[in-house]
C-alpha cells in the first residue's frame, strides 16, 4: 500500500503532454504486438493441445499479464543501470508511459468484458462508478484537508515537519481502507492520493526521503520473501511449465520486436540502441508481481501459473541486465572528431563555455571567473548555464530550458535565483556575453550525462564545475569525477575558499567588476610543470592576461638537466617549449605578465615553490595531470593522482597552503576519434589578442 503511494508521489502526470508521435508509436506497438502474439498463442494451444481445466482457464490471463508494461518499473530499472537521463533513457521513459497507459486500457477492457459476459451490466457500471467516486473524494476532499492542515502549522517555503509526514501516512491508510470498503483494491486509494501530491520538492521530495529507505529495505524484502515462501518449484509439472513458460517467452519476444522494429523505423535509432530498448522494455518488477498476485487472489490464475510467471520474471529481468550493460555505453556518444579546448579554439571568435552550478554559493565565484576571461567584441562568451538539482521525489528526470523574457520574482525558485544572477551579468556585458540557462533534475549517479550532453550538443570548448572539500559533498565530487572522465571538451574545476577578487560581486544584481584597489591589480599565477593539461591551463591564463586589471605570473618548474628523458618526454618537452615560446612572444609588450623559472630537483622542491606562493595570488591555475615519473612529483601521495584535482591540485586546494586563494584545476580534452595528433599548439598571441612579434619576455630564474 505504501509502495503504491510512493509510486504515485514520484509520478508526474504532466509528462504525458511531452510525448511525441515517435515515442507514442514505440509505446503502443510494444503492447499491441505482444498482446496479439500471446492471445493468438494461447488460442492455438487451447485448440491443438489437450490442456487441464485449471491451465486452460489460466492461460488467457497469463497471456494478458505478459504483455503488460509499467512505467515505474522501467524508470527504476533505468535508474539502476544509470542511464535514466541519457537520450536513450528518455526515449525508454516516454515509451514506457505510453505502454503503461495502453496496458491499463487493455486490462480495464478485459476486466469489463469478463464482467459483462455474464450479462451483468450493473456490475460493470458499479465498478466504474465506484472507482470514479473514490478518486473524486480523494482529490477533492482528503488531499485538500491534508494540505490545509499542513499550511496551518507551517509557513510556506519551510521544510516539512514530522507531523506532516504522519498526517500523510494516516491519509494513506484512510484511503486504503476507503478503497477496500467500497469493493476496490486496497492499492487504488493510496495510488490516487500519491498522484494528487505534486512530484518533487517540497512535499514529494520530503516524503520520498522519509519513506524510501524503510519501504525499499524493509517492507519490500518482506513482501518478496512472503511471496517466495508460498512457491513450490517441486510441484511444477513439466508439460504445464513448458506451456506457461512458452507463453511468457512469446510475450517477451513480442515486446522486444515491437520496440526494436518501431525504434528502427520511426526514430532511426542505431541497431545496438534499438536492441537495448527492446530489452529494457521487457523489465519486470514489483508492480508485475503485484499484478500476478492480484490475478491469483481473484482466481484468474492458479498457483502453478503464478509460480511460473514469477520465475519467468526473474529469468527475463536477470538475463537482460548484463546484455544491456554490454550493448549500451552512453559515454561512446561523447567521442568527437576534433579537439574542443580553449587552446584549440578559433582565435577572435566566440568561446562557448558550460557552467555547472549546484547552489547559490557557486554563483559569485563562477561569475567572477567568467569575467576574468575578459569577453570582448572580438572574442565574446557564450555561457550555457546548467543548474544541477538532485532527483528526489519524482520518477522522471527533467532538463528544463529557461526563458530569459520572464521578469524576476520575489518568490523565485532556487533555479530562478541562479538564472537571474547570471542574467544580470549578461545584461551588464551586453553583446559580450550571451546566456543560455537550463535546469537539470536527475540522479547524482547520472547527472554527468546532462552536463556532457549539453556540452556535446552546444559544442562547448570548456566545462566549469565547482569543487567541494566538505565531507558531505561526496555526491558532488562523484559528479565531477564522472564529468572529467567522459566530457567531450576541456574541464576546469574551481576551488574557492573565500571571496575571489575582493567584494566585487553583487549577488542580487549580478553586477561584477574587476577594479584595482590602491593602484594594485589582482594577481593570478599559472603553475606550469608540462603536459597537455598544463598547456591548456596556459591557454586559459593567456586569455586572462588581456584583462587590464589582472597581473599574471607564469611559474615554470624545470628539472635539472642531468635527468635522462625518454622519447615520449622529449616530444612533450618540445610541445611545451613551443607554446611557452609563443606565449612569451605574444606577451612581450604586456607589462602585467611575468615569466618565472624555478629549478627543482624533487618533490620537496616543488612543495617549497608552492609554499612560496601562499597568499600572494587571488587565483592559482594548474593542470590536473602531469607525468607521474617526473622527479618534481616525487613524494606526492599516490591517491592524490586519482582525485578530481590531481596531485598538484590537491596540494594547492589545502587551506593551510593557499589560504583564501581560488584554485582552478584544468584538464585538456584529449579523447578524439581518429586524432592525428596535429594542432598540438595554438597561436597564443592570437589567443591573447596581441599581434606584434617582438622580443621574448624577460625571464626571472630562481
N, C-alpha and C positions, 0 to 999 in steps of 0.2 A: 504494500500500500504506500509506504513512504518512498519507495523507489519510483513508483509511477508518478507520485507527486513531484519528485525531484526531476524526472524526465520532463514533466510539464513546465516546471520552472525554467529549465535550460532551453526549452524550445521557443523560438521566436516566430510566431505566426506570420509576421510581416515579410519573412524571407520568401514566402510563396509568390509575392509580387515580382521578385527578381528573377524568376525562372524564365529562360528564353525558349525559343522553339526547339533548338537543338537538344538541350538537356531534357525538355519535355518529351521529345521523341525517344531519347535513350531510356528515360524512366518508364514510359508507357510500354515500349516494346519489351523491356526487361521483365515486365509482369505478364504481358499478353502472350508471348511465346511459351514460357513455361506453363502457363495456365492451359493453353491449347494442347501442349505435349502431354502434360500429366493427366488431363482429363481423357485425352484420346488413349493414352497408355492404360489407364485404369479400366476404361470401357473395353479395350482389347483383351485385357487379362480376364475380365469377368465373362467375356464371350467365349474365349478359347481355352481357358484353364478352369479346372474343377476346383473352386475355392470353398473353404469353410465358411459357414454363415457369418461368424464374427469378422473374419478377414474381408469378406465381400462387403459387409456393412461399413467397415473402417476405411476401405480403400478410397472412396471419393473424398472423405475428409482429409486423409493423408495427402492425396493429390492436390487438394486445395491449399493445405497448410504449407506444402513445399514450394509453392510459388509466391508466398508472402515475403515481403521485404520491408524492413522498418528503418526509418531514418536515424533514431537514436543509436541503434546497433552499429550502423555504418559509421556514424560520427565517432563513436567510442573506438571502433576498430582503426579508423584513420588516425585518431589521436595516439593510439598505442604504437602505430607504425611511424609516427612523427612526420606525417605527410599531409596533415589535415588542411594546412593553408598554402599548399603548393597549388599550381594551376590544375594539376591532375586531381588533387583532393577537392578543390572547389567544384569541378565537374561531377565528381562522385557524390558530393554532398547534395548538389542541386538535383541530380538524377534520382538519388535515394528519396528525396522529398516527394517527387512525382510518383515514384514506385510505391512509397508508403501510402499515399493518398489512393492510388489505384488499388492497392492491396486491401485497404479499408473498404473501398466500394465493393470489391469482389466478395469480401467476407460478409458485408452487410446484405448484399443482394442474395447471396447463397442462404443466409440465415432466414431472411424474409421469405425466400422461395420455399424453403423447407417447411416453415410455419404455414404458409398459405396453401401448401399442397394438401393439407388436411381440411381445406375449405373453411378455415377458422380465421376470417378476415378481422374479427375483433381482436384476436391476439396480436396480429401484425400491427394494427393501429395503436393498440395499448403500449406495445414495446417502444414504438417510435415516439409516441406522445410522452411517455414516462421519461425517456431519455432527454427530450427537449425541455420538459418541465424542470427536471433536476438540474440541467445545465443553466437554465434561466435563474433558478433560485440561487445557485452558487454564484453566478456572475452578478446578479442584481441585488442580492441580499447578504449572503455570507461574506463575500470579499469586501463589499463596501463597509460592513460593520467592522471587520478586522482592520481595514485601512483607517477608519475613523478612530478606533482605539489607539492605533499607533501614532496618529497625528496629534492626538490629545496629550500624550505623555512624552513626546519627543519633538524638538524643533526640527524644521526642515533643514536637510543637509547634514544632520548629525548621524553618527553611526547607529546601527540598530541595537537596541537594548536586548538583554537576555530575555526579558519579559515578553518582548515582541515575538521572539522565536517560539517561546512557549505557547503564545496565543495562536500562532500559525499552525503549530503541531496539533493543538487541540482542534483547530479548524479542519485539519486533515482527517482526524478521527471522526469528527462530526459528519463530514461529507461522505466518508466511507460507510458509516453507519446509515446515513440517509439513503445512499445508493442501495445498500443491501436490503433496507426496509421496503424500498419501492420495487424490489424484484430485479434490480440491475446488478451487475458485477461490482464487488467491493472496490475494485481499482478505478472504476469510472469516475466517481466523485472527486477523489484526490487528484486525478489527472486533469480534470477540468479546472479545479482550483489552481493547480500549478500553471496552467495556460493563462489564467487571468492575471497572474503576478508578472510584472514586467521583467524580462530577462536582463541580466547584467546588474550593475550597481544601481541603488544601494541595497534593495531588498533581495533580489535574486542572488547577488554575489554573497551576501551575508548568509543566506540560507544554505547555499552550496558549501561554503566554508564550514558551517556548523554541522551539516548532515552528511557530507560526502564521506568522511572518514569512517563514521560508525556504520553507515549503510554499506560501503564498499568492502570494509574489512571485518564486519561483524555479522550484519543481517544477511548479506549476500552469500558468504560461505555457508552459513547455517541453512539458507534456502537450498543451495546446491547439494549440500550433504543430506538434507532431508529427502530430496528427490532421488538422490543416488542410492539411499538405503532401501527404497522400495523396488529397485530394479533388480531383477533376477535374470542375469545373462544366460545362466544354465538352462532356463526354462524355454529359451527360444528354440523353435523348430526350423530346420534348415530351409524347408520349402517356403514357409511363411516369411522367414528373414530375407530370403532371396527376392521374393515378390515385393516386399515393402522397401527393401534397400534399393532395388532397381527403380522403383517409383521416385524415391528421393534423389537418386542419381540423374534420372530423366529431368526432374525439376531443376537441379543444379546445372545440368547441361543447357537447359533452355534459358536460364538466367544468363549464363556465360555467353551463349550465342547471341541472345538479344542485345546485350550490352556491347559485345565485340563488334558485331556487324553494323549496328546503328552508329557507334562511335567512329568507325572507319568511314562510313558513307556520309554522315551528317557533319562531323567535326574535323574530318581529315586527320584524325589523331594517329601518331606513329603506331605501328603494329604492336610493339612491346607495351606501350601505354594502353592500347586497346585491350590487350590480353590481361594486363594488370587490372583494368577497370572491370572486366568481366569476372575476374576472380574476387575482387573486393566486394562486388555486389552479391556475392554468394555467402558473405559472412553472416553467421547467426550467433545469437547470444541470449541474454536473459529474457527479452521480450518474446522470442520464439519459444523458449522453454515455458514461459507463462502461457503462451497460446496452446502448446501441446498439453499442458496440464489442464487448461480450461476445457479442451476438447475431450480429455479423458473424464473429467468431472461430469460433463454433460452426456457422457456415454456415446459420443460421436466416434470415438476410437476405443479399442480395448487396451489392456495393459501391455500386450505384446507389441502392438503398433507404437505405443508410447515409448517403450524401451528402444525399439529400432530407430525411431525418429531422433531420440536423444543421442544415441551412439553415432548416427549419421551426422548430426550437428557437430559432434566432437571431431569426427574424422575429417569432414569437409573443411571446417574452420582451421583445424590444426594443420591440414595439408596445404592450404593455400597460403598461409602466412609466410613460410620460408621461400615459397616461389615468388611472391610479390617482392619480398626483400631482395631477392636475387635479380629480378627483372627491372624493377623501378628504382633508379637512383636520381633523386631530384637535383643533386649537385651537378650532374652532367650538363644540364641546360645552362649553367653559368659559365661554361667554357666559351671563350670568344676568340676571334681570329686576329685581333690587333690589341696591343697593349693599351690599357686605359689607365694612365698615370698622369700625375702633374708634370713629370719630367718629359713625357712623350706627347703632351697636349699641344695642339697647334698654338703657336705664339700669336699674340694680339687677337685672340678670339675668346668667345665666351667659355668660362670654366664651369662645367656642371658639377655640383657638389651635393651629395646626400647627407643630411644631418639627422642623426638618431637622438631623440630626446625621451628620457624616461619620466622625469618630473620637473617641477618648476625650477629647482635649484640648478639644473643643467643649462637653463636658457641664457643667463648672463655670461658665463664664461664662453659659451659657444658663439654667441653674437660678437663678443669681443674678438675671438679668434678669427671669425669671418671678416670683421672689419680690418684686422691686421693683414689679411690677404690683399688688401688695397684694391678693391674693384675700381676700374676706370672705364671710360667710354671705349677705349681700345680693347680692354680685357675685362668685361663685366662678369658678374657671378650669377649663375642660375642655381638657386637653392631649392632642393627638394626636401622639405621638412617632413619627418616621419615621427609622430608621437606614438611611442610604443607602450601599450597597455596590456597587462596580463589578462588572458581569457579566464574569467571566473563568473559563474552564474548563467552561462549560456552555452549551447552546444556548438554553434557555428561561429567560426572566426569571421571577422569583418575587416575590410580595407576601405576606409571612408575618405574620399576626396573632399576637401573643404572649399566652400565658395567664399572668395575674398570680398564679395559685394555686401555681405551681411555686416550690419553695424554692431560694434562691441556692446555687450550686455553686462549689467552689473551682476547678474546671476549666471555668468558664463560658466560652462563646464571646465574642468581642468584642461581638456584639449583646446577649447576655445581661448583660454587664457594664454596658453603657449603660442597658439597661432597668432593671437592679437599682438603679442610682443614682437614676433618676427614680422608681422605685417607693418607695425610702426617702423621697424628697422628698414623695411623695404621702402616705405614712404619717405624716410629721411635720406635715402640714397636712390631717388627716382632716376630711372634709366640706367643706373649702375648695377642694380640688384633686382632680380625677378624671383618671386616666391611661388612655390607650388606645394601647398601643405596637404598632408594626409594623416589619418589616424589608423593605426593597425592594432586590432584587438585579437590576440592569438595566444596560444600556449607558449610559455617561455622556451620549451624544448624545440619549437619550430619557428620562433619569432624571426630568426635569421633569414628564413625564406622570404618574408615580406621585405626585409632590407635588401637582400640580394636581387629579388625580382624587380623592384623599382630601380635599383642601380643598373640592372641589365637593360630594362626597357627604356630608361631615360638616357642610357649611355653616359653615365657619370664617370668622371675621372678620379673621384675621391669620395670615400665614406668617412664621416667623422662621428665617432661614438664616445660617450663618456666612460670613465673608469671609476670604480668604487673600491676603496680599500676596506670598507666596513665589512664585518663578519657576515651580517645578514644580507649582503649584496651578492650572495653566491649565484643566484639566478642571472643577474645582470652580467656577471663575469663569464658565465657559461655562454650567454648570447654573444658576447664579444669574441670568445674563442671560436664559436661557430662561424661568425662573420669573417674573422681572419682566415679561416680555413677554406671558405667557399666563395668569398667575394669575387665578383668579376672585374674589380678595379682596385686601386690602392686604398689602404685603410689607415686612418690616423686615430689614435686613441688619446683623448685629452684627460690628463690627470690634474685635478685642481684641488688645492688645499685651502686657499684663501681667495681674496679678490684679485683678479687679473687686471692690470692696468688701472690702478687705484681709483675706485669710486667713480668711474666714468660712465656707468650704465644706469639707466632709469628703467626698472622692470615694468613700470606701468605704461610709460610712453614708448618704450622700446628704443629710446634715443641712446646712442653710444658714440662717443667721440674719443679719439686719441689726441690728447693735448699735452704739451710739455709743461712741467711744473718746475719752477725755479731754473728755467732755461736748460733743463735736462730732459732727455728723451727716455723712452722705455728701452730697456736692454734685453735683447734676445740673443741666445747663444745656440750654435749648432755643434754638437759633438760628433766628429767625423772619424770613424775607425776604418771605413772602407766596406765595399759591398753594395749590392743593389738597393737595399733599404736605406743605407746612408746617402746614396746618390739621390734617392727620392726625397729624403729629408733636406738635402742641399737645394733641390729644386723648389721645395716648399719655402725654405728660407730666402731663396733668391727673389721670390715674388714679394715677400715681406720687406726686403731691402729697399724696394721702391717707395715705401711709406715714408713720408717726410719726418715723422716723429718716432722712428724706430732706429735704434743703434743695433747693428748686427755684428756679432763676433763669431767667426768660424774657427773652431778649435780642432785641429787635426792631430791625432795621435800617431806618431811614427815609431816603428820598431827599429832597433839597432841593425844596421846593415849587415852585420855578420851572420844573421839568421838566414838559413837557406830557404828559398821559396820553391814550391812545386810549379809545374807548368800552368796549372789552373790558377794558382796565386798570381803568377806573372800576368796572366790575362786580366784578372780582376784589378791588379795594380795599374795596368795600362789604362783600363777604363776609368778608374778613379783619377788618375793623373790627367786624363783628357778633360773630364768635367771640371776638375779643380782649376786647370789652366784656363779654361773658358770662363769660369766664374770670376777668377782674378782679373782677367782682361776686361770683362764686362763691368766690373765694379771699380775699376781703377780710378774713375773720377768721383766716386761716391765716398765722401769723407766720413760717412757714418758707418762704413763697413771696415772691419778689421779682420785680418787673417793671422792666426797664431799657430805655430807648430810646436807640439810638445813631444820630446823624445822620452820614451818609456821603455823599460826592459821587461816588465812583467805586470801581473795584475795589481800588485801593490802600487806601482807607479800610476796605473790608471786610476786607482782609488784616490791617490793623492791629488791628481788633476781634478777629479770630481769634487773632492773636499775644498779645493781652492776656489771652485765656482760657487760655493754655498752663499746664498743670499745676495749674490752680485747681479742676478738676472731675474727679470719677471717671467721669462719663458725660456725653457731649455728644450731643444728639439734633438731627437736621436733616432736612429734606425732601430728596428726591432731585432733583426737577425744579423749577426756577424759570424765570421769564420771561427768555429769553436776551437780550432787548432792554433789560433793566433796567441802568441805569448801575452798580449795585452789583456787577455781574458783569463789567464791562469789564476786559479784560486777562487774564481767566482763560482757560486753554488750551481750545481747541475740543474736543480729543479727550477731555477730562475729562467733557464733557457727554454723550458717548456711552457712558461706562463705567457699570458697575452702581452706582457710588456717586454719579454726577453730579458737577458742577463743584465744589460746596461740599464734598461728601463726600470727594472725592479729596484735597482740601487738608487737611481735618480728619484724614484717615487717615494722613497723612505723619507719620512718627515724630518728626521734629525739631520739629513743631508741637505735638503733643498729648502727647508722652512716652508714659506708660503708661495714659493715659485710654482708656476704651472709647468707641467711636463707634457710634451707632445711626442708620442712614440709612433713612428711611421713604418708601414710595411708596403713595399712596392709590389704591384701586381705583376706576376710572372707566369701565371698559368694561361698559356696561349696555345691554341691549336695550330700546328704547322708553323710554329715560330722559327724563323731562320736566323734568330739572334742578331738581326740587324737593328739599326737605330738604337743602340745601347746608350748613345749620348745625345744630348739635346743642346741647342744653342742657348746657353744661359744668358747671353747678352740680350737675346730676344725675349726670354722669359722675364728678365728684369727690366725690359723696356728701355735698354740703352743701345745706342747704335754706333758709338765711336770705338774703334780699335786703338787702344793706347797701351802704354807700358804696363807691366804687371803690377798688381797691388803689392805694397811693401810687406815683407814677411818679418814677423817677430818670432824669434826662436828662443826657447827656454830650456 
